[in-house]
Amino acid sequence: MISRNLGHLRLFFAASQLGSRIRASKVARVSQPAVTQALGKLKRAAGGPLFDRTRHGVFAPERGERLARRVVRALARLDPALREVSPR
């Protein structure tokens, strides 16, 4: 089962959109090892790789693309509700 940790899912989405774990760590203001650890946990839970690494960055294969689409839909519904409860 995929982790329901929102932080991990947000880091995954940032890395998939930015094409870089380092950029994702900067945007999320967490360490790069924290991003790597979160993505490793998601990879194990998904049963396979969510990214392909190249010298130009990381790219999501089909499994990663599928998860990214689902994360986008989930966050689109969740984020407005969270803003209502805790506007910061």
C-alpha positions, 0 to 999 in steps of 0.5 A, spaced: 500 500 500 502 506 498 504 511 504 498 516 506 504 520 508 502 527 505 509 530 506 512 524 502 506 525 496 508 532 496 515 531 495 514 525 490 510 530 486 515 536 487 520 531 484 516 529 478 514 536 476 521 539 477 525 533 475 530 533 480 530 531 488 535 537 489 530 542 487 524 538 490 528 539 497 529 546 496 522 548 494 519 543 500 525 546 505 527 539 507 534 536 506 536 532 500 537 526 504 529 527 506 527 527 499 531 521 497 528 517 504 521 519 502 521 517 495 525 510 497 519 509 502 514 510 496 518 506 491 518 500 496 510 501 497 509 502 490 513 495 488 517 498 483 521 505 481 517 511 480 523 515 477 528 513 472 534 517 473 539 520 467 544 525 468 539 531 466 534 529 472 529 524 474 523 522 470 517 518 471 516 512 468 508 510 467 508 507 474 510 514 476 506 518 472 500 514 474 501 516 481 503 523 479 496 524 476 492 521 482 496 525 487 494 531 483 487 529 483 487 528 491 491 534 493 486 538 488 481 536 493 484 536 499 488 543 499 482 547 499 479 543 505 486 544 509 486 552 507 479 552 510 481 549 517 488 552 517 489 558 513 496 560 513 
